[in-house]
Amino acid sequence: MTRNASVFLILTAIMLTGLGLAGGCGKKGPPLPPLNKGNLIAAPAGLGYTLDERLNGSRITLTWAHAVDPENAKIPPEGFEIFVATKDAAGCEGCPFIFKSAGIVPMPKMEFTYDLGPDLKYYFRIQAMGKNDVRSKFSKTLNIDKK
């Protein structure tokens, strides 16, 4: 084997090794503790709403329920964070929307009032929060079309 062929093989091996080590999604974050069965908070359930007809339906009151599951989600929540996303009628179909925090409700309260604007679609979801920033999965998303 010639010297050039040997150098080529060595460089190729180094490049392939480097590419294999550089793979991955590129997303880095702090290490997460292992989750033990039961050391979770259950997601809020039964998300519903009422519209205040005295204000022409421009104010919504969200209500939900929460139950501790002693086997799978035994951590009790300390509060709930409410998230909202909006989309106007001119918004493109299928375009993503971003949920933003609308507020936090402490336990034992399980309702939240929010003022709606005209001609928008609203999407609400709730997340239970516990000690040490432990959070549940999100509730089902509630869609409100305010036209």
Residue pairs with C-beta under 8 A, 6 or more apart in sequence:
37 71
37 72
38 69
38 70
38 71
38 72
38 73
38 74
39 74
39 75
40 72
40 73
40 74
40 75
40 134
40 136
41 73
41 75
41 76
41 77
41 128
41 129
41 130
41 134
41 135
41 136
42 66
42 67
42 68
42 69
42 72
42 73
42 128
42 136
43 127
43 128
43 136
43 137
43 138
43 139
44 64
44 65
44 66
44 80
44 110
44 126
44 127
44 128
44 136
44 139
45 64
45 65
45 66
45 67
45 139
45 140
46 63
46 64
46 65
47 62
47 63
47 64
47 124
47 125
47 126
47 139
47 140
47 142
48 62
48 63
48 64
48 142
49 60
49 61
49 62
49 63
49 124
49 142
49 144
50 60
50 61
50 63
51 57
51 59
51 60
52 58
52 59
52 60
52 61
57 116
57 146
58 115
58 116
58 117
58 118
58 146
59 113
59 114
59 115
59 116
60 113
60 114
60 115
60 116
60 122
60 144
61 111
61 112
61 113
61 114
62 82
62 111
62 112
62 113
62 114
62 124
62 126
62 142
63 110
63 111
64 80
64 110
64 111
64 126
64 139
65 110
66 77
66 80
66 110
66 128
68 74
68 75
68 76
73 136
75 130
75 131
75 134
76 107
76 130
77 107
77 128
77 129
77 130
77 136
78 106
78 107
78 129
78 130
78 131
79 104
79 105
79 106
79 107
79 128
79 129
80 104
80 105
80 107
80 110
80 112
80 126
80 127
80 128
80 129
81 101
81 103
81 104
81 126
81 127
81 129
81 135
82 101
82 102
82 103
82 104
82 105
82 112
82 114
82 124
82 125
82 126
83 99
83 100
83 101
83 102
83 124
83 125
83 126
83 127
83 138
84 99
84 100
84 102
84 114
84 122
84 123
84 124
85 97
85 98
85 99
85 100
85 122
85 123
86 97
86 117
86 120
86 121
86 122
86 123
87 95
87 97
87 120
87 121
87 123
88 119
88 120
88 121
89 119
89 120
89 121
89 147
91 97
91 121
97 123
99 123
99 125
102 112
102 114
102 124
103 112
103 114
104 129
105 111
105 112
114 124
116 122
116 144
116 146
117 146
118 146
118 147
119 146
119 147
120 146
121 143
121 144
121 145
121 146
122 143
122 144
122 145
122 146
123 141
123 142
123 143
123 144
124 141
124 142
124 144
125 138
125 139
125 140
125 141
125 142
126 138
126 139
127 135
127 136
127 137
127 138
127 139
128 135
128 136
129 135
129 136
